[in-house]
Amino acid sequence: MGRIYNFSAGPAVLPEEVLREAAEEMLDYKGCGMSVMEMSHRSKTYDSIIKEAEADLRELMNIPSNYKVLFLQGGASLQFAAIPMNLMKNGVADYIVTGEWAKKAYQEACMYGKANKVASSEDKTFSYIPDCSDLPISENADYVYICENNTIYGTKFKTLPNTKGKTLVSDVSSCFLSEPVDVTKYGVIYGGVQKNIGPAGVVIVIIREDLITDDVLAGTPTMMKYKTHADAQSLYNTPPAYGIYICGKVFKWIKNMGGLEVMKAHNETKANILYDFLDQSKLFKGTVLKEDRSMMNVPFITGNSELDEKFIKEAKTAGFDSLKGHRSVGGMRASIYNAMPIEGVEKLVEFMKKFEEENL
Ligand SMILES: *Cc1c(COP(=O)(O)O)cnc(C)c1O
């Protein structure tokens, strides 16, 4: 059996080259006589793995020197608590709720202080991004929170909200490294890596230094303090060592591809192939507002749930895996992250055309 086209929303497809390299190094990493999995995280060899990963990420995203890069555990979901615990100095934060993940982050923040929902797109099942140019931002808000790419619903912020000078915190789990970003516009950028960068178990937090302090909410566990990890350069305790090693390989892969500008062009090409087909199809249609469409997660439906089921089943048999939409929305969703080849999307569209002819 060869590899199939994996459209899973996460954990998701990784570059084949990266997997092959990791396989080659599995038993003996560069003459060490052991796997990276078996190695002390305090060893010289591991030190260069994590340092090089950070340096490559800094180069790719052009991260200024007054930002720290933290490799943490607990997934994006643990950050839903870490963010208010570390940043709510006034006990107030504004949340823009554009999907399930933003909603979960908002609900978590409500446990730690006064979280205000300043905008939402829940009225139309999160099928659009609200106008965030002039929101009622709280005067004493410690930060404004967004989920930049909504993995489940397939929408993306094309312009960042006007935070009226407040710190912007962004969950980029499902659009991490998919295009260039201006890090200076954010206080915190973070994401679980299992969507676009590496294996589940690693979360990357990019945070401006002045936000890292000892002044955290009372009762914040040591492991939840950004300062703990910043001071120890992500080695306070045992980090998700093997996962970070794979992330490092993916950073190199993106660098070899030409960096984030090239990645963006590659992702636009793929997204356009799929959206152009959806826009003219008589059977399939996209579910979100055109101008807010994600390049990474593309939800679509036929309008008939039995036909959706049939499509998902036949697609799987034909080698297109994990096209079932999230359980909260139904229909289909094709996640076309960085590592999905253009050919995978072309072949999917071919298959959809054939299915349309047979079922219209
Ligand atoms: C998957 C996802 C999460 C949750 O990630 P975990 O690592 O499973 O906690 C949070 N936010 C977004 C945008 C996601 O796509």
Ligand as a Chemical Component Dictionary entry (heavy atoms), coordinates in Angstrom:
data_LIG
# 
_chem_comp.id                   LIG 
_chem_comp.type                 NON-POLYMER 
_chem_comp.pdbx_formal_charge   0 
_chem_comp.three_letter_code    LIG 
# 
loop_
_chem_comp_atom.comp_id 
_chem_comp_atom.atom_id 
_chem_comp_atom.alt_atom_id 
_chem_comp_atom.type_symbol 
_chem_comp_atom.charge 
_chem_comp_atom.model_Cartn_x 
_chem_comp_atom.model_Cartn_y 
_chem_comp_atom.model_Cartn_z 
_chem_comp_atom.pdbx_ordinal 
LIG C1 C1 C 0 -7.340 21.916 16.549 1  
LIG C2 C2 C 0 -7.480 23.283 17.044 2  
LIG C3 C3 C 0 -7.440 23.575 18.412 3  
LIG C4 C4 C 0 -7.306 22.498 19.479 4  
LIG O1 O1 O 0 -6.046 21.970 19.449 5  
LIG P1 P1 P 0 -5.567 20.885 20.534 6  
LIG O2 O2 O 0 -4.112 20.837 20.273 7  
LIG O3 O3 O 0 -6.287 19.628 20.222 8  
LIG O4 O4 O 0 -5.909 21.406 21.881 9  
LIG C5 C5 C 0 -7.524 24.883 18.803 10 
LIG N1 N1 N 0 -7.649 25.877 17.896 11 
LIG C6 C6 C 0 -7.701 25.627 16.579 12 
LIG C7 C7 C 0 -7.840 26.761 15.625 13 
LIG C8 C8 C 0 -7.620 24.328 16.116 14 
LIG O5 O5 O 0 -7.672 24.089 14.793 15 
# 
loop_
_chem_comp_bond.comp_id 
_chem_comp_bond.atom_id_1 
_chem_comp_bond.atom_id_2 
_chem_comp_bond.value_order 
_chem_comp_bond.pdbx_ordinal 
LIG C1 C2 SING 1  
LIG C2 C3 SING 2  
LIG C2 C8 DOUB 3  
LIG C3 C4 SING 4  
LIG C3 C5 DOUB 5  
LIG C4 O1 SING 6  
LIG O1 P1 SING 7  
LIG P1 O2 DOUB 8  
LIG P1 O3 SING 9  
LIG P1 O4 SING 10 
LIG C5 N1 SING 11 
LIG N1 C6 DOUB 12 
LIG C6 C7 SING 13 
LIG C6 C8 SING 14 
LIG C8 O5 SING 15 
# 
